Amino acid sequence: MRSITIGRPDDWHVHLRDEKYLNTTVQDISRYFGRAIVMPNLVPPVTTTTQAKHYYDRISTLIPKQSAFEPLMTLYLTDNTDEQTVREAKQSDIIHAFKLYPAGATTHSDAGVKEIESLFPIFEVMQTHGMVLSIHGEVTDETVDIFDREAVFIDRYLIPICERFPELNVIFEHITTQEAVAFVEGAGNNVGATITAHHLLYNRNDLLSGGLKPVYYCLPVLKRDRHQRALIKAATSGNSRFFLGTDSAPHPRSHKESACGCAAGCYTAHSALELYAEVFDQAGALDRLEGFSSHYGADFYGLPRNADTITLTENSWEIPDVLTFGDEELVPIRGGEHVSWRVDGSMTR
């Protein structure tokens, strides 16, 4: 039986939701991750240091006593974000990034930015204070095909931002295309990218062939297999500017399987590292999983690498069809199917 021991991993992009849903997500994310960057797109969004502190406290009360997990908070950029908000965030000990959602791009992004150029003065302050800009990189122009919106965002917004603010630390979140991989590879060391497990495991055939599969619907949407191959190559390359960010985004089953529309988001926190391990193993790159999951993200954010370790063993286990989610059900990625790897000593459902 094969096994691999790596430094404790971190998740650099996760959605934990709030209130009755928070217990499920916190229990899952804290099983073996040391830290996680927590997205701020609640309703209402987390836009101030005070709101972030309250959210941090709600999360912290649900972390199991045996877990060393630490939530790393973010603030939601709006058209009204001001310089004082940036300064207060920098002075806090819990806020590590500002998240840019183009208005209407994804779940709970209605309060997002309508005119990205209007935030250039804020980006200048963030650059000065060393704050990370985390970007959902898709245009919301309805005339642009949904499969092209990431690539268009790069040309229309991301290249100008990086050229104008060459020292601003930018995370291109949950990248999905060859164009995104090429952009990050050609950018400066201040630009990094997170890659999800579901974008490595699946492509748009999995989503659409034989009928729409709600469990695979997310934003940015799954792309062609050539983009999937580019992501796998980037993730397993050992390039330190690509690192783990699950974008695990839970929704109640009733919202995912609704006749009125399918909520965007894939839930992977229940088995995230195990799913990544499958991808790296199939690519013949298990020796590079540690860098991707445990080192590169911490280095990019200027945080210490976790000092302790975890061990994964090639030991197949079955993911339940559904998980409890508040008083509702949640359909996870790979529900009812087996995963080939398992983190030793971690709790499973």
C-alpha positions as CSV (number, residue, x, y, z in Angstrom):
1,M,0.0,0.0,0.0
2,R,1.5,3.3,-1.1
3,S,1.6,6.4,1.2
4,I,3.0,9.9,1.1
5,T,3.7,12.3,3.9
6,I,3.6,16.0,3.2
7,G,3.5,19.3,5.2
8,R,0.1,20.1,6.4
9,P,-1.8,21.7,3.4
10,D,-3.7,25.0,3.2
11,D,-6.7,25.9,1.1
12,W,-6.2,29.4,-0.4
13,H,-9.8,29.8,-1.6
14,V,-12.9,28.4,0.1
15,H,-16.6,29.3,0.7
16,L,-17.8,28.5,4.2
17,R,-21.2,30.2,4.1
18,D,-22.8,31.2,7.4
19,E,-25.4,30.5,10.0
20,K,-27.0,27.0,9.9
21,Y,-24.6,25.9,7.1
22,L,-21.4,26.9,8.8
23,N,-21.1,23.8,11.0
24,T,-20.9,21.5,8.1
25,T,-18.3,23.5,6.2
26,V,-16.1,24.2,9.2
27,Q,-16.0,20.6,10.2
28,D,-14.9,19.5,6.7
29,I,-12.3,22.2,6.1
30,S,-10.7,21.8,9.5
31,R,-10.2,18.0,9.1
32,Y,-6.6,18.4,7.9
33,F,-6.1,21.9,6.4
34,G,-4.0,24.2,8.5
35,R,-5.5,27.4,7.1
36,A,-8.0,28.6,4.5
37,I,-8.6,31.9,2.8
38,V,-12.3,32.4,3.5
39,M,-14.4,34.2,0.8
40,P,-16.5,37.2,1.9
41,N,-19.5,36.8,-0.4
42,L,-22.1,36.4,2.3
43,V,-25.5,38.2,2.3
44,P,-24.8,41.0,3.2
45,P,-21.1,40.8,2.1
46,V,-18.2,41.2,4.5
47,T,-16.9,44.6,3.6
48,T,-15.3,45.9,6.8
49,T,-12.8,44.8,9.3
50,T,-15.4,44.7,12.0
51,Q,-17.7,42.4,10.0
52,A,-14.7,40.2,9.2
53,K,-13.9,39.9,12.9
54,H,-17.5,38.8,13.7
55,Y,-17.4,36.2,10.9
56,Y,-14.0,35.0,12.2
57,D,-15.5,34.5,15.6
58,R,-18.5,32.6,14.3
59,I,-16.2,30.3,12.4
60,S,-13.8,29.9,15.3
61,T,-16.5,28.7,17.7
62,L,-17.1,25.7,15.5
63,I,-13.5,24.5,15.0
64,P,-13.0,21.1,16.7
65,K,-10.8,21.3,19.8
66,Q,-8.3,18.8,18.3
67,S,-7.9,20.9,15.1
68,A,-5.2,23.6,14.6
69,F,-7.2,25.1,11.8
70,E,-7.1,28.9,11.3
71,P,-9.5,30.9,9.1
72,L,-7.8,33.7,7.1
73,M,-10.3,36.4,6.3
74,T,-10.9,38.6,3.3
75,L,-12.9,41.7,2.5
76,Y,-15.3,42.2,-0.4
77,L,-14.5,45.0,-2.7
78,T,-17.3,47.3,-3.7
79,D,-17.6,50.5,-5.6
80,N,-17.6,52.2,-2.2
81,T,-14.5,50.7,-0.7
82,D,-12.2,53.5,0.6
83,E,-8.6,53.9,1.5
84,Q,-9.4,53.8,5.3
85,T,-10.9,50.3,4.8
86,V,-7.6,49.1,3.3
87,R,-5.5,50.7,6.1
88,E,-7.7,49.1,8.8
89,A,-7.5,45.7,7.0
90,K,-3.7,45.9,6.9
91,Q,-3.5,46.8,10.6
92,S,-5.7,43.8,11.5
93,D,-4.2,40.4,12.2
94,I,-6.9,38.4,10.5
95,I,-7.5,40.0,7.0
96,H,-5.2,38.7,4.3
97,A,-6.8,39.8,1.0
98,F,-9.5,41.9,-0.8
99,K,-11.7,40.0,-3.1
100,L,-12.8,41.5,-6.4
101,Y,-16.1,40.2,-7.9
102,P,-17.3,41.8,-11.1
103,A,-20.9,42.6,-10.4
104,G,-23.1,39.6,-11.4
105,A,-20.2,37.2,-12.1
106,T,-21.1,34.5,-9.6
107,T,-23.0,33.6,-6.4
108,H,-23.7,36.6,-4.2
109,S,-21.8,39.0,-6.4
110,D,-24.6,41.6,-6.9
111,A,-22.7,44.0,-4.6
112,G,-19.6,43.6,-6.7
113,V,-17.7,46.1,-8.7
114,K,-19.4,47.7,-11.7
115,E,-16.5,49.7,-13.1
116,I,-13.2,48.1,-12.3
117,E,-11.2,51.1,-13.3
118,S,-12.9,53.2,-10.6
119,L,-11.0,51.1,-8.0
120,F,-7.5,52.0,-9.4
121,P,-6.9,54.4,-6.5
122,I,-7.8,51.6,-4.1
123,F,-5.4,49.2,-5.9
124,E,-2.7,51.9,-5.5
125,V,-3.2,51.9,-1.7
126,M,-3.3,48.1,-1.6
127,Q,0.0,48.0,-3.5
128,T,1.5,50.5,-1.0
129,H,0.4,48.5,2.0
130,G,1.2,45.0,0.6
131,M,-2.4,43.8,0.5
132,V,-3.3,40.9,-1.8
133,L,-5.9,41.4,-4.5
134,S,-7.9,38.2,-5.1
135,I,-9.8,38.3,-8.4
136,H,-12.7,36.4,-9.9
137,G,-11.6,36.8,-13.4
138,E,-14.6,36.8,-15.7
139,V,-16.3,39.6,-17.7
140,T,-20.0,39.9,-17.2
141,D,-20.8,41.2,-20.7
142,E,-23.7,39.2,-21.9
143,T,-22.4,39.5,-25.5
144,V,-19.4,37.4,-24.6
145,D,-19.8,33.7,-24.7
146,I,-19.7,32.1,-21.2
147,F,-16.8,29.9,-22.2
148,D,-14.7,32.9,-23.3
149,R,-15.3,35.2,-20.3
150,E,-12.1,34.4,-18.5
151,A,-9.9,34.9,-21.5
152,V,-11.6,38.2,-22.3
153,F,-11.2,39.4,-18.7
154,I,-7.4,38.8,-19.0
155,D,-7.1,41.1,-22.0
156,R,-9.7,43.7,-20.9
157,Y,-8.8,44.1,-17.3
158,L,-6.1,41.8,-15.8
159,I,-3.3,42.8,-18.1
160,P,-4.0,46.6,-17.6
161,I,-4.2,46.1,-13.8
162,C,-0.9,44.2,-13.6
163,E,0.9,46.7,-15.9
164,R,-0.4,49.7,-14.0
165,F,0.4,48.2,-10.5
166,P,3.5,46.1,-11.0
167,E,4.1,45.5,-7.3
168,L,0.5,44.6,-6.4
169,N,0.2,41.0,-5.3
170,V,-2.6,39.5,-7.5
171,I,-4.2,36.1,-7.1
172,F,-6.1,35.0,-10.3
173,E,-8.6,32.7,-8.6
174,H,-9.8,29.3,-9.8
175,I,-8.3,29.6,-13.3
176,T,-9.9,27.5,-16.0
177,T,-8.2,28.1,-19.3
178,Q,-5.0,27.7,-21.3
179,E,-5.0,31.5,-21.6
180,A,-5.0,31.9,-17.8
181,V,-2.2,29.5,-17.4
182,A,-0.2,31.3,-20.1
183,F,-0.9,34.6,-18.5
184,V,0.3,33.6,-15.0
185,E,3.4,31.9,-16.5
186,G,4.3,35.1,-18.3
187,A,3.5,37.5,-15.5
188,G,5.8,38.7,-12.7
189,N,6.4,36.9,-9.4
190,N,3.7,39.0,-7.8
191,V,1.0,37.1,-9.8
192,G,-0.2,33.7,-8.7
193,A,-3.2,31.5,-9.3
194,T,-5.3,29.0,-7.5
195,I,-6.6,25.8,-9.2
196,T,-9.6,23.8,-8.0
197,A,-9.8,20.0,-7.8
198,H,-13.0,20.0,-9.9
199,H,-11.5,21.9,-12.8
200,L,-8.6,19.3,-12.8
201,L,-11.0,16.3,-12.6
202,Y,-13.7,17.4,-15.0
203,N,-14.4,19.2,-18.2
204,R,-17.6,20.5,-19.9
205,N,-18.4,17.0,-21.3
206,D,-18.9,15.9,-17.7
207,L,-21.2,18.8,-17.2
208,L,-23.3,18.6,-20.3
209,S,-23.0,15.2,-22.1
210,G,-26.2,13.2,-21.7
211,G,-28.0,16.1,-19.9
212,L,-26.9,18.8,-17.4
213,K,-25.3,17.5,-14.2
214,P,-26.0,20.1,-11.5
215,V,-23.3,18.8,-9.2
216,Y,-20.6,19.9,-11.8
217,Y,-22.1,23.4,-12.5
218,C,-19.8,26.1,-11.2
219,L,-18.5,29.6,-12.2
220,P,-16.2,29.9,-13.9
221,V,-17.8,27.0,-15.8
222,L,-16.0,23.9,-16.8
223,K,-14.2,24.2,-20.1
224,R,-13.0,22.0,-23.0
225,D,-10.6,19.1,-22.3
226,R,-7.7,21.0,-23.7
227,H,-8.1,23.6,-21.0
228,Q,-8.4,20.8,-18.4
229,R,-5.1,19.3,-19.6
230,A,-3.4,22.7,-19.4
231,L,-4.5,23.1,-15.8
232,I,-3.3,19.6,-14.9
233,K,0.1,20.4,-16.5
234,A,0.3,23.7,-14.6
235,A,-0.7,22.3,-11.2
236,T,1.7,19.4,-11.4
237,S,4.6,21.4,-13.0
238,G,6.2,22.5,-9.8
239,N,5.8,26.2,-10.8
240,S,5.4,27.9,-7.4
241,R,2.8,30.4,-8.7
242,F,0.1,27.8,-9.0
243,F,-1.3,26.5,-5.8
244,L,-4.3,24.8,-4.1
245,G,-7.6,26.7,-3.8
246,T,-10.6,24.4,-3.7
247,D,-13.3,27.1,-4.3
248,S,-15.4,24.6,-2.5
249,A,-18.8,26.3,-2.6
250,P,-21.8,24.5,-1.0
251,H,-25.5,24.9,-1.9
252,P,-28.5,23.1,-0.6
253,R,-29.6,20.3,-2.9
254,S,-32.9,22.2,-3.6
255,H,-30.9,25.1,-5.0
256,K,-28.6,22.9,-7.1
257,E,-31.4,20.8,-8.5
258,S,-34.0,23.6,-9.1
259,A,-36.3,24.0,-12.1
260,C,-35.8,27.7,-11.7
261,G,-32.0,27.6,-12.2
262,C,-29.0,25.7,-10.9
263,A,-26.9,27.4,-8.2
264,A,-23.2,27.7,-9.2
265,G,-20.7,25.9,-7.0
266,C,-19.1,22.5,-6.4
267,Y,-18.6,21.1,-2.9
268,T,-15.2,19.4,-2.4
269,A,-14.1,20.3,1.1
270,H,-15.2,16.8,2.3
271,S,-12.4,15.1,0.3
272,A,-10.4,17.9,-1.3
273,L,-6.8,16.8,-0.8
274,E,-7.7,13.2,-1.6
275,L,-9.1,14.4,-5.0
276,Y,-6.0,16.4,-5.7
277,A,-3.9,13.4,-4.9
278,E,-5.7,11.3,-7.5
279,V,-4.9,14.0,-10.1
280,F,-1.2,14.2,-9.2
281,D,-0.9,10.4,-9.0
282,Q,-2.5,9.9,-12.5
283,A,-0.1,12.6,-13.8
284,G,2.9,10.8,-12.3
285,A,3.6,13.8,-10.1
286,L,2.8,12.8,-6.5
287,D,6.2,14.1,-5.5
288,R,5.0,17.6,-6.4
289,L,1.7,17.5,-4.4
290,E,3.4,18.9,-1.3
291,G,4.6,22.1,-3.0
292,F,1.3,22.7,-4.6
293,S,-0.8,22.1,-1.5
294,S,1.5,23.0,1.4
295,H,4.2,25.4,0.3
296,Y,3.5,27.7,-2.6
297,G,0.4,29.4,-1.3
298,A,2.0,30.2,2.1
299,D,5.0,31.6,0.4
300,F,3.0,33.8,-1.9
301,Y,1.0,35.2,1.1
302,G,4.2,35.7,3.1
303,L,3.1,33.3,5.8
304,P,5.2,30.5,7.4
305,R,4.7,27.0,6.1
306,N,2.9,24.7,8.4
307,A,5.5,22.8,10.6
308,D,3.5,19.6,11.1
309,T,2.7,16.9,8.5
310,I,-0.1,14.6,7.3
311,T,0.0,11.3,5.6
312,L,-2.1,10.1,2.6
313,T,-2.5,6.4,2.0
314,E,-3.8,4.8,-1.2
315,N,-6.8,3.4,0.5
316,S,-10.1,3.6,-1.4
317,W,-13.2,4.9,0.5
318,E,-16.7,5.8,-0.6
319,I,-18.2,9.3,-0.4
320,P,-21.8,9.4,0.8
321,D,-24.4,10.3,-1.8
322,V,-25.5,13.3,0.2
323,L,-24.3,15.2,3.3
324,T,-26.2,17.0,6.0
325,F,-26.3,20.7,5.4
326,G,-28.1,22.6,8.1
327,D,-31.6,21.1,7.9
328,E,-31.1,20.3,4.2
329,E,-29.1,18.0,2.0
330,L,-25.9,18.8,0.1
331,V,-24.7,16.7,-2.9
332,P,-20.9,16.6,-2.9
333,I,-18.5,16.0,-5.7
334,R,-18.0,12.3,-6.2
335,G,-21.0,11.5,-4.0
336,G,-21.8,7.7,-4.1
337,E,-18.4,7.0,-5.7
338,H,-14.9,6.0,-4.4
339,V,-11.8,8.1,-3.9
340,S,-8.5,6.3,-4.1
341,W,-6.5,8.2,-1.5
342,R,-7.3,8.9,2.2
343,V,-5.7,11.2,4.8
344,D,-4.7,9.0,7.7
345,G,-6.4,9.8,10.9
346,S,-8.9,12.3,9.4
347,M,-12.5,12.1,10.1
348,T,-14.8,11.0,7.3
349,R,-18.5,11.2,6.9
